[in-house]
Amino acid sequence: MKKVFRIITLVLFASFATIGCRVSERTVSTPQGAQDEVARISEDSLLTLVQERTLQYFWDGAEPNSGMARERYHMNGVYPQNDKHIVTSGGSGFGIMAIIVGMERDFITDQQGIDRLERIVDFLEEADRFHGAWPHWINGETGEVKPFGRKDNGGDLVETSFLVQGLLTARQYLRADNDGDARILAAEIDTLWREVEWDWYTRGGEDVLYWHWSPTYSWEMDFPLEGYNETLITYVLAASSPTHDISAEPYHQGWARSGDINANVTTYGYELTLTHNGAREYGGPLFWAHYSYLGLDPRGLQDRYADYWEHNKNHTLINRRWCISNPGNYEGYGEDLWGLTASYSVNGYAAHRPTEDLGVISPTAALSSFPYTPEYSMEVLKNLYYNYNDETLGPYGFYDAMSVEENWYPRKYLAIDQGPIVAMIENHRSGLLWDLFMSAPEVQKGLKKLGFQSPHLD
């Protein structure tokens, strides 16, 4: 494939450190730094290593029939409700972007990438959809919806937007190729994009988008998308649709809550412009600064409510400072081990954030923040790799979470946490995915409709 967006030619990098695959979750008593020394490599090689290893979650670890990303992967092979074959629509969108990075950096061949993307697209064409929107969970063997909850058995517009973000990025990448298979696949992706009925999810024309619709329970989930959280990309895509677009009013009246989205508070010397519910002073979990921005370029992105680069950077810096100040006095926290976001927790799953801190560090938090805090994120990466390597790094990248305080290092992965690591490290290194997604003419039109300014816009 013609590498239109390639910025540099990769040099050979050091081999992966040898790590035995664990087949059971366990705690460890090995003190930090007491394990076998890990060979030192350059920072650039370390980033490449992490990207290639993490891509494997979406490559070797993908559900085989659909090619889609499994919701989760447990190294002990034990899954709740025997859901190893259940795939996630949003996490698969992140995985599509990881595959593009793999093609661009020669982790996989172009033909391998095209073949996998074709399998995913073929599956999505036949899978259950609800007014064009895919459900959160899909049975990878049959394409049927797997309820995410009792009433959540229909379309999930937010997860669909994460999926479409990846699909549109892939479409732009494939359109740059003169190969016939790539162009045909790009056209198939375009059809899927045009079939999503974003306007349906205004529930009959209200000035807000709704997260869910079910053929059984209709709108009973009753979850309007109000900012600030991870769902900005949903409004951008809804406004950008060439076939089922929304006006600007749901964005301003619903998402921005008629201006109530603005907080303008200062914490640790960093200003937070946007707020939602209990996240006023410290910001929410760090995935709020990641999911919408795998493709949506925050550099210079502004509207009447915020400068999104400054907001996301400050959100990250506040999260880091909370961990350094460490009001819970948790072991391990510091300048080289910080990052609170939604992930596995010692007991179940939790949306870790300042004021909701359980002593659990999620590697994706700092690693997916590389564009905003490159030096600080590198400190965490080096600490994880050199000092916690055997406890935290597995065949599909860093495991989902860890707690030094609880001596807890589970051998588990989640798609929605692995994908942003590959994508955001790449955006830090080359801007590849930002450039691709923002090159879509519909996205540019939608952003203008909503009143955004960006260097990508004419």
N, C-alpha and C positions, 0 to 999 in steps of 0.2 A: 504494500500500500504506500502511496506517496505520502511522506510524513510532512504534510504542509505545516503543522504546528510544532515540529521539532525545534528545540532551541539549542540544544547541545548534543553532541554524540557522546554516549556513555563510555566510560572507561571500564575496564574489568575491575570488579570489586572483590573484596575478600569473601571467602566461602563462609557459609553459615557456621556458627558455633555448633558443635555436636551436642544435641539435646535428645535424650531418650524420651519417647512419647509415654506419658503416664496413662495408665488405663483405669485409674481410680482417683477420686478426689481425696486429698489428704491435707493435713496441716504439716508444717515442717518446723523443726527447731534449729535449723542451721542459722547461726547469726549472720547478719549482713557482712559481706566481705570475706566470710570464712570458707566459701566454696572454692572449687578449683578456679584459678584465674582465667579470665576470658581474654583472648588475644585482642590487642588494641587495633582499631582500624580508624580510618579518617571519618570525619563527620559526614561527608558526602556519601561514603560507602555505607555508613550506618543507616542513613536515610533510605538508600536503595535497598539494603537488606530488609529493613522493616516493611517497605512497600511490597517487595516481592513476596516475602513470607506471608504478609497479611492478605495479599491477593489470593492466596491458596484457599482461604475460606470460601471464596466465591468460585474457585476453579475445581480443585480436587474435592473440596467439601460441599459442592453444590448438590442439590437433589438431582439424581441422574436422569429422570424422565423429562423433567421440565427445563433443566439447566438453571433454575431459579435458586435464590439463596434460601437455605433453611433458616427458619426463625432462630434456631439455636443449635449449638453443637456441643455435646458433652463428651469428653474424652473417655469417660467410663462406659459410654454406650447406653446409659439409663436416661430415659426421657419421660417427663410427665405426660400422662395420657398416651404414651406410645406415639408421640408426634414427630418422630424423626423425619417423616416424609412431608411435614407441613412447611410450606414456604411462605415468605412474607413479601407483600407487594412493595412496601416502602424500602425494606432492606435490599430487595432485588434491584431497585432503582440505584441505590448506592453501589451495589455490586456491578451494575452495568458500567458505571463510571470507573470503577476499579479495573474492569476489563479493558476499557479504553486506555488507561494508564499502562496496563500490561502490554498492549499492542504497541503503544508509542515507545516504551522503554525496552522492547524486545524481550520481555519476560515470557511472552507467548508469541507465536507467529501471527501475521495478519490473517492468514486463512483460518487458523485455529480460533481467533477472535470472532471472525465473521461467522464461522460455523456455530459457535456457542450463542452468539447474539441471534442468529436465525432460529435456533432451537427455542430460545426464550420468547421471541416474537411469535413463532408458530403456536406455542403454548398459550400465550396471552390472547391470541385471536380466538381461541376456542374456550378459554376459561370463563367461569361465571363473571358477568358484569351486570351492573345495576344502573341503568341510564348512563352507560358508558364507563362507570367507575368500578374499579376492582375492589373486592373486599380486602380487609387487612390480612387475613390468612386464607390460603388456598391449599387444597390437597394437591400436592405435586404429582400424584399418580393419576388423578382423575380430572383435575381442573375445577372441582366443585368447591364452593365456599365452605370453609371451616369456621364456625361461629367464634368470634373473639370474646363474646359474652352472650348471655341468653338472648338479648335483643339486638345484638350487634352481628347480624347474619346477612347483611346486605352491603351496599356500597360504602366505602370509607374514602371520603374525598381527600383527606390529608395524606393518607398513605398513597393514594393514587397520584397526588401531586409530587411526592418524592419519586415515585416510579416514572412519571412523565418527565420530570427534570432529567433523569438519567437517559430516558429514551430520546428526548430532543437533543441532548448532548451527543448521543451516538449518531443520530440522524445527521447532525452537522459534520461530524467526523467522517461518516460514510459518504456524504455528498461531495466531499473534497477528493474522492477517489474516482478514477475513470473506469475502474473495474465494473463489469456488468452486474455481478452478484451483489457488490456493495451498493450500487445505485438502486437495484430492485429492493434490497432490504431497507434502504432509506425510505423508499416509497411506501413500504408496508408499515413502517413506524409512523409515517405521516398520517396514514389512514387511522391507526389506533388513536393518535392524538386528536384527530378531528372528530372522533366518535364519542369523546368524553363530554357529557352534557353538564358543564359547569353551571349553567344558568338554572338547571333543574334544582340544584342544591341551594337556591335562595328560598326554597319552600313557597313557591308561588309568587315570587317577586318582592320578598322582603329585602330590606337594605342590610343584609348580612348573609354570609354563607354558613351552611350547616354541615357538620362533620359527617353525619350518618343518614342513610335512608335504608329502610328494610322493606321488602315486599310483604313481610308478615306484620311488622310493627310500625310501618310507615315512619313518622317523624318522632316516635316516642322517646328516642334517645335524647332529643332536644338539646343538642350541644352546639350553640352558635360559636363561630370562630371569631373571638375577640382578642386583640393584642394586648400586651406583647408576649409572644411565645414563639414556638418553632414554625408557625404556619403562615408566615409572610409569603412564602413561595406559592401557596395555594391561591392567594388573591392575585399574585402576579400572573400565574398561568390562566386563571379564570378570566382576567381582563385581556389576556393575549390570544385566547382561542379564536381561530378563524371561522368557527361554525356555531359555537354556543357560548359566546362571551357575555360577561356582565359589564354593567356601566361602572363608573368610578364611585357611585354613591355607596354601594356596600362596603367598599374599602374605607371610605371616610367616615361613614356613619356606624358601620359594624366593626371592622377591624380596629380603626383608630378611636372608636367610641366618641365620636364628635369632639376629638381633641383630648379626652380624658386619658389617652394612652401616654401622654407626656408626664414625666415625673420631675425631672430637673433637680435631682438630689445629688449630693456629693458624699462619697464614702471613701475613706483612706486617701482623700485628695483627688479621687477620680470621679468625674461626673457621669451619672447615668441619666440619659435623656428619656428612656422609655420604661414603662412599668406595667405590671399586671398583678392584681391581688396581693399576696404576701411577699412579692419579690421586689418591693419598692426600693429598699436601701442597698441591697446586696446583689440584685439580679437573681435570676432563676438558675437551674442547672445549666451547665455549659453547652449542652446540645442545642440550646436556643441560638447560640452563636455559630452553629455548625450546619444543621440540616438544611436550612433554606439557602445557605451560602456555599454549597458544594458547586453549584453552577452560577447562582446569582452573585455577581462580583461586587463585594462591598466597598472596594477601593473607589472613592469619589462618589459613591452612591448616596444621594440625598433626596429628601422630599421635604414637605413642610413640617414634618415631625422629627426628623433626625438626620444626622450624618452617621450612616450605618457603620462605616469603618471605625469611627471614633467610639461609637456606642459599643460595638463588639469588642474592641480592644480594651476599653475600660471595664466592661463586664468580666473579661478574662483576668485582668489585673486585680480586680477586686476579689475574685475567686481565689487567686493565688495568695493575695495578702491575708485573706481569712485563714488559709491553711498555715501560713507562716506564723501568724499571731496565735493560732491554735488554741482557741478558748476552751476546747474540750481536753486539752493536754494529751492528745493521742500520740502514741509512739510512732516514730518514723516521719511525721510531718515536717516539712521544711522547704527550703529554697529548691531542693532537688527532688521533692516528692510532694506534689500538690495536684489538685484537680478533682472537683466534685461535680458529678453529673449522674444521670439515670443509668443504672446498671444493676447487676446482681448485687446483693448485699448479704451480710452474714446470715440474716434471716429473710429469705425471699428476694424481692426486687424492691428498689427504692429510688426515688428521684433525689439523690443527694445534692445538697446545695448549702450555702451558708445559712445558718439557723436551722437547717435540717441535716446536720452533719453527724454521721454515725461512725466516724473513724475509718471509712472505706474510701480508698483512692481508686479511681477508674482510669487506667492508662489512656483511654481514648480522650479524656478531658484535656490533658496537656498536649497530647500528640496531635489531635485534630485542631489545636489552637496555634500550630506553627506559623500560619500567616500573621497572626496578631502579636505573638510573643516568641519570635524565633530563638533568641538566646535563652530565655527562661524555659521554653519547651525542650530545648536541647539538653539543658541540665537534667530534666526529668528523664529524658530518653537515655542519657548516658548512665544515670543511676540505675534505672531499670535493667539496662543491658549488662552493665559491668558488675553490679552489686547484687541484683536479684534475678539474674539470668535464669538459673535453673528453676526457680520458683514461679517465674512469671511469663517466660517465653516458650511457646509451644509450636507445633507444626503450622498453625494458621495465624501466627503473630502473637502479640501479647494477650494473655488471658484477660477476661473481661474486668476483673476487679481484684483487689487485694486489701488486706488489713494487717499491718504489722502489729497493731495493738492486740488483735485477736489471734495472731499467728495463723492467718486464714488465707490460703492461696488456692482457690478452686480452679480446676481444669475445665473451665466452661467458656463458651463464646456466645455472643449475640450479634446477629447480622447488622443491626442498626448501630452498633458500636464499632465494628470492624471496618465497615465501608468508609466512614468519614476519615479514618486514619490515612488510608491510601489516597483519597481524593484531596484532602486538605494539605497533606505534605506535598502533593504534586502542584497544587495551586501556589504554595509557598515557593517551590523550586522553579516553576516555569509559567504558572498562570494558565496552563493548558485547558483545564475544564472551564474555567471562567471565560476564556476567550471563545471557546466553542459554544457554550450555552448562550452567551451574550451576543453571538453573531447571528442567532435566529431572528429573522425579520419580524416574526410575530411577537417575540419577546420584547423587542425594541419598541414596537407599536404599543404593546400593553403597558410598558413602563411609562411611556409618554402619556398615555391616557390617564394613568394614576398620578401624574405630576412629578415623576422622578427625573432627576438629573444624573448623568453618568458619562464618563469619558467614552463609553461604548456607543452612546447615542449621537446621531448626526446633529 
